[in-house]
Amino acid sequence: MTLYADILFLVNFVMNGFVLYVTAKIARATRKRRWLVAGGGAMALLYTILLAVTPLQGVNLFFAQGLILAVGVIIAFFPKNGKAFLKHMLVAYLISFTVGGLGMALFFLTDLPYAVHYIASDLGAFSRAVSWQLAVVGMILSYGLIKLGQFLLERRAVKKQLICHVQVSLDETSVVFNALVDTGHTLREPISQAPVIVAEFEHVKHFLPDGLRQLFYEKQESNLTGLLLGQENTFYTRLRMIPFTSIGRANGMLVGFRPDRVTVQDEEDKQARKDIIIGIYNDKLTRDGRYQGLLSADLVN
């Protein structure tokens, strides 16, 4: 059998580069693409040498491929520790098996009788018989399957996020909205240490007096002078100012109020509390409108 080293290198370079690229996507690695190219090139070179140099053809192929993949992962991602290295290796192995499995499936489906005879007569025939066309089609299909699997897993994870029904009552008025249980949400009113549920302005504006509501419409709710000048009824005894810190905003201030009662209902339980502050967020919390509030996991545990 004649081996064309340049063709062997090129095919392996494309396939190994593809494996490292998808690994970077799934593992959310931040290394620059030139390192992915370098890793794919190093793997292709080592694999070409392994097959082209006669004394090396007796080396255990499975063991050698593992070492070659390790070299590619180290060059492409430069893992900081053993845990990161094992993570990238596992993802790369899974992608390699996916690509290889689809390539084998295509090989059999394109000419099943010939494939069975060819594999039966030479166990190493598959690696030599798969054409570059099948390799390209296999990569495209495997990438599509990987993206589909990733989408389904993320969609399932989103569905499993706990959404609670929150009912806020003040005097004779009640509103109901959906709130996402956010494990990173630990906001509390600084004086009473009462937990804060963040709610969109549009869903709680009916509780606010006209002067305060107008400040929100004008995006001036953080104007403390305007808040003090607008005290036209007893609602202002319920008013709370809640400091917070977020990305891009080190010293934020959230306007909140103390309702008469807040009822939180999740899939398993329903409870009413009087010690909750409603913080008013003057924007949308999500584009699709799936929830209109955020609450701490402590309120549903």
CORNOR-V657409 format. One record per residue. RES is the residue in one small letter. SS is DSSP state (hx for helix, st for strand, lp for the rest). PHI is phi in whole degrees, -180 to 180 (999 if undefined). OMEGA is omega in radians with two decimals (none if undefined). Layout:
# CORNOR-V657409
res: {RES RES}
ss: {SS SS}
phi: {PHI PHI}
omega: {OMEGA OMEGA}
This chain:
# CORNOR-V657409
res: {m t l y a d i l f l v n f v m n g f v l y v t a k i a r a t r k r r w l v a g g g a m a l l y t i l l a v t p l q g v n l f f a q g l i l a v g v i i a f f p k n g k a f l k h m l v a y l i s f t v g g l g m a l f f l t d l p y a v h y i a s d l g a f s r a v s w q l a v v g m i l s y g l i k l g q f l l e r r a v k k q l i c h v q v s l d e t s v v f n a l v d t g h t l r e p i s q a p v i v a e f e h v k h f l p d g l r q l f y e k q e s n l t g l l l g q e n t f y t r l r m i p f t s i g r a n g m l v g f r p d r v t v q d e e d k q a r k d i i i g i y n d k l t r d g r y q g l l s a d l v n}
ss: {lp lp lp lp hx hx hx hx hx hx hx hx hx hx hx hx hx hx hx hx hx hx hx hx hx hx hx lp lp lp lp lp hx hx hx hx hx hx hx hx hx hx hx hx hx hx hx hx hx hx hx hx lp hx hx hx hx hx lp lp hx hx hx hx hx hx hx hx hx hx hx hx hx hx hx hx hx lp lp lp lp hx hx hx hx hx hx hx hx hx hx hx hx hx hx hx hx hx hx hx hx hx hx hx hx hx hx hx hx hx lp hx hx hx hx hx hx hx hx hx hx lp lp lp hx hx hx hx hx lp lp hx hx hx hx hx hx hx hx hx hx hx hx hx hx hx hx hx hx hx hx hx hx hx hx hx hx hx hx hx lp lp st st st st st st st st lp lp st st st st st st st st st st lp lp lp lp lp st lp lp lp lp lp lp st st st st st st hx hx hx hx hx hx hx lp lp hx hx hx hx hx hx hx hx lp lp lp lp lp lp hx hx hx hx hx hx lp lp lp lp hx hx hx hx lp st st st st st st st st lp lp st st st st st st st st st st lp lp st st st st st lp lp lp lp st st st st lp lp lp st st st st st lp lp lp lp lp lp lp lp lp lp lp st st st st hx hx hx lp lp}
phi: {999 -98 -104 -100 -61 -66 -67 -61 -64 -64 -62 -68 -62 -64 -68 -68 -62 -63 -61 -69 -65 -68 -59 -62 -66 -71 -82 56 -80 -107 -67 -72 -65 -63 -75 -65 -63 -64 -64 -64 -67 -64 -64 -64 -65 -65 -68 -65 -62 -60 -87 -89 -87 -57 -60 -89 -71 -89 -70 -59 -66 -63 -64 -64 -65 -64 -66 -64 -64 -62 -61 -62 -65 -64 -68 -72 -118 44 -58 -77 -152 -64 -64 -65 -63 -64 -61 -67 -63 -62 -63 -64 -63 -63 -67 -60 -65 -64 -63 -64 -65 -68 -62 -64 -62 -64 -60 -72 -72 -75 -156 -61 -60 -66 -62 -61 -64 -67 -67 -65 -83 -152 -65 -94 -70 -58 -66 -95 -95 -68 -81 -66 -63 -65 -63 -65 -62 -61 -65 -63 -66 -66 -63 -62 -66 -64 -65 -64 -61 -64 -63 -66 -65 -67 -65 -66 -64 -65 -63 -79 -63 -79 -110 -109 -91 -116 -113 -109 -124 -146 56 -101 -108 -137 -131 -127 -148 -92 -130 -87 -77 -108 -66 -91 -92 -126 -68 -137 -70 -65 -85 -87 62 -73 -65 -112 -102 -84 -132 -66 -54 -60 -97 -127 -65 -68 -78 -86 -68 -59 -64 -69 -62 -65 -61 -67 -62 -90 58 -116 -67 -86 -80 -64 -63 -64 -65 -70 -70 -95 -76 -102 -155 -71 -58 -71 -73 -92 -70 -134 -111 -118 -73 -150 -127 -143 -62 84 -144 -79 -130 -86 -136 -108 -81 -138 -147 -101 -79 -72 -159 -128 -111 -111 -126 -106 -69 -117 -147 -140 -144 -108 -138 -112 -102 -109 -102 -99 -91 -99 -104 -88 -169 -93 -82 -149 -70 -85 70 -69 -145 -124 -152 -130 -139 -75 -64 -65 -81 -122 -86}
omega: {-3.14 3.09 3.05 -2.99 -3.10 3.12 3.13 3.12 -3.08 -3.14 -3.14 3.10 -3.14 -3.10 3.13 3.07 3.09 3.14 -3.14 3.12 3.14 3.06 3.12 -3.14 -3.08 -3.12 3.14 3.10 -3.06 -3.13 -3.12 -3.03 -3.12 3.10 3.03 3.10 3.14 3.11 3.10 3.12 3.12 3.12 -3.14 3.13 -3.13 3.14 3.11 3.10 -3.13 -3.10 -3.03 -3.11 -3.03 -3.12 -3.09 -3.07 3.09 -3.14 3.09 -3.00 -3.11 3.12 -3.12 3.13 3.07 3.11 3.14 3.11 3.11 3.10 3.13 -3.14 -3.14 -3.14 -3.04 -3.00 -3.12 -3.08 -3.09 -3.11 -3.11 -3.14 3.12 3.11 3.14 3.11 -3.13 3.11 -3.13 3.13 -3.14 3.09 -3.14 3.12 3.12 3.12 3.11 3.12 -3.14 3.13 3.10 3.09 3.11 3.13 3.11 -3.14 -3.14 -3.06 -3.12 3.12 -2.99 -3.10 -3.14 -3.12 -3.14 3.13 -3.07 -3.14 -3.11 -3.10 -3.10 -3.07 3.12 -3.02 -3.04 -3.10 -3.14 -3.00 -3.11 -3.11 3.13 3.09 3.11 3.12 3.14 3.13 3.11 3.12 -3.14 -3.14 -3.13 3.11 3.09 3.13 3.13 3.12 3.10 3.10 3.12 3.13 -3.13 3.11 3.14 3.12 3.11 3.13 3.12 3.14 -3.10 3.07 -3.04 3.05 3.14 2.98 -3.11 3.07 3.14 -3.09 3.09 -3.03 -3.11 -3.06 3.07 3.03 3.12 3.07 3.10 3.13 3.11 3.04 -3.07 -3.11 3.12 -3.10 -3.11 -3.05 3.10 3.06 -2.92 -3.07 -3.10 -3.06 3.08 3.11 -3.09 2.96 3.11 -3.12 3.09 -3.12 -3.08 -3.07 3.12 -3.06 -3.11 3.08 -2.95 3.01 -3.01 -3.10 3.13 3.12 3.14 3.09 3.10 3.10 -3.12 -3.11 -3.14 -3.05 3.12 3.12 -3.06 3.12 3.11 3.12 -3.11 3.14 -3.05 -3.07 -3.11 3.07 -3.04 3.13 -3.03 2.99 3.11 -3.02 3.11 3.04 -2.99 3.09 3.11 3.08 3.11 3.13 3.12 -3.13 -3.03 -3.05 3.13 3.11 -3.11 3.07 3.13 3.08 3.13 3.11 3.07 -3.05 3.05 3.11 3.14 -3.13 3.02 -3.06 -3.01 -2.96 3.09 -3.12 3.12 -3.13 -3.14 -3.04 -3.08 3.07 3.06 3.06 -3.00 3.13 -3.02 3.11 3.09 3.10 3.14 -3.09 -3.07 3.09 -3.08 3.05 -3.07 -3.14 3.07 3.08 -3.12 3.09 3.14 -3.09 -3.14 3.13 none}
